[in-house]
Amino acid sequence: MPGSSGGGGSEDVDSHFKAQLEDDVIREALTSGTDLRQYSQSVEKELRQLENLSIQDYISKAENIATLHHQITECDSILENMQGMLEGFLTHLSTISQEIQSLQEQSASINVQLTNRKQVHTHMSSFIDQLMVPEVMIHHILNTSVTDEQFMNQLKALNQKIKFVKEQNFRDAHSCQDVQDIVDKLTVKAVSKIREYLLQKVYQFRKPLSNYQIPQNAMIKHKFFFEFLLLHARTIAAEIHDEYIETMSKVYSSYFQSYTKQLWKLQYEEGVTRDDLMGVEDTRTNSFFTKSLKSRGTIFTLGSRDSLLSPQGLIQDIIVPHTAGKGDAKYAFEVLFRSQQYALMDNGCREYIFLSEFFMVSDADALKLFMTVMGKSLQHIQKEVCGVVMGCYDSIALYLCVHLIHQYRLLCHKRAVPALDNHWEQLLHMIWPRFEYVVKMNIQSIQECDPSKMAALDMRPHYITRRYAEFSGAVMVLHEKFPLEGVDSLMLQLQDEVEKVILKMAAVFQNRKDQLIFLINNYDMMLSVLSEKTREDSRECERLKELLGQRTGEYIEEVLAPHFGGMLTFVREADHLIANNNTEALKDYEKKVVPLVRSFSATWKKSVERLNNEVMQCFTNFRTGTLVLQRALETLITAHHTFNRILTNPAFHHLNIKADIVNSHHLIVEAKKYKPTF
């Protein structure tokens, strides 16, 4: 490859030559045209001169250069020494770093040891404290009364020590054997004292006339006693549990049997029977109704009987039979029922709360325990109530009892006691069907009414309608406070039958006017009673208003007919012809106009007076009579105004009646004389 190598050298020479040519001095020499040999000699001469001058300068500065050389040598020596020292320092620092690292490791190790020792000390101190039985505990467990606060505090501490010892024994801690014996002895002593105390409290319930709340409150205050027994002496706990359950079951059963027996003796001697129904005629001289007015109101009247549903009435003190018997006091069934059920609810709620809290049970277990205590009492009460209810025909009393059940169930729920829910359901299953049965018996008694077999009827409100109005008002008052399903349908059936029987009784009267007076008096009386007791827009009131309005309108036509019948008939027929533009047919009435005008002009004042006397004597309610009269006069004035308008028709212009026409204003002035003052 010699050719390749030679080519490369030639390129280097060329590039070097080009670089030389680019030098400013060479370029200047070439451009000036100077001979290069002479120029080279000149440059060499200048260089020698400069060299000589430099040598002379060095020679003249030799002493200074030597001094500088000496100083540089000394500095070099100093720097070398410093380098050695720094290297020594570096080595020393490396040694110190190792020592510091070693100290840090030692410090961390010592710190871990200290922490471990502290933890061991803490655990050991806690272990010893929990294991050790102090003298104060021994003293209070052995010598202090269980009711003392110190005994309770030490008992809780002992409970913790027992748990701790059991845990350590499970871990095979041999140190527990040193205190096991004394802990066991203290446990036995504590259990013995607690058992004696709790049994003593349970036996207090057996004392006659004892207040159950006092021992129960004392047991609740020391409820930890039973928890202690449950943890460390389950046999004793079971004994306390069984003894309490057996005792209270007998106590409550005996109490409610005795109380209910004495309570029923305070019921009215003469109660409501199956003969005291709404449709049954009462012909007795010394009737139940008369007797009841002196004692508790009529059978179908609510009166103040619903006061026991008020917030104060619900929780009023129960009746004390012994005290009430001294004053010969007698009560309605619902009053006795309220007293009995309130006593049951109050005792039941308190017992359920006590059982849940003291015996530490809840939900299904609490309910089961409650039924063990109260089951016999509940069965007895339900049996007794059922016996009375099945012979009860007082529908208002039964309905009040149904409302009492619902209210007491709400009170139980407010107290968070669901244990009596089944009891309330059982009572409802007894009382509600009986209420329906009694109401249907009343409905049937009305259906079976035969007006032809009744005593002589007059136009005054009948006793059936009065009974219905009072009863319906009573039921609706209670129903508005607490609506119950099924009541509306029963009351609708009763209302329908009452309306039917009123029509049947009205049919006994031969005169249509008398029939209408009888209907108006009865409808008005029922509406007045219901309006006082319920809302005026209730279904019953609206229905009665409709019937009353229809019968009143019909009666007005009947009562106006004898006095103004000719004019009313003429107005009705002629007005219809004018409305249909039947002028030809209207001419047929010309012969009737003159007699009608002159007859009305001559008799209208006396007729209005006779109308007033007749209407006001027909109705038992003065207000009703006045309102009917006013409506009749309004009808008359309206008809007379129409009559005068018809007379202005061209068909009657040729008649000479203008002087005999009575101005409607005179009729209005006369009607104002009979305007009511209320």
SULJO-V32241 format. One record per helix or strand of 2 or more residues. SS is the DSSP state (hx for helix, st for strand). FROM is the first residue (numbers start at 1). LEN is the number of residues. If there is no record, write none. Layout:
# SULJO-V32241
[[SS:FROM:LEN] [SS:FROM:LEN]]
This chain:
# SULJO-V32241
[[hx:2:20] [hx:24:9] [hx:36:25] [hx:62:70] [hx:135:9] [hx:149:22] [hx:174:31] [hx:212:10] [hx:224:9] [hx:234:31] [hx:288:8] [hx:305:5] [hx:311:4] [hx:321:6] [hx:333:26] [hx:363:27] [hx:395:20] [hx:421:27] [hx:451:3] [hx:463:19] [hx:487:20] [hx:512:22] [hx:539:41] [hx:583:36] [hx:622:26] [hx:650:3] [hx:658:3] [hx:664:9]]
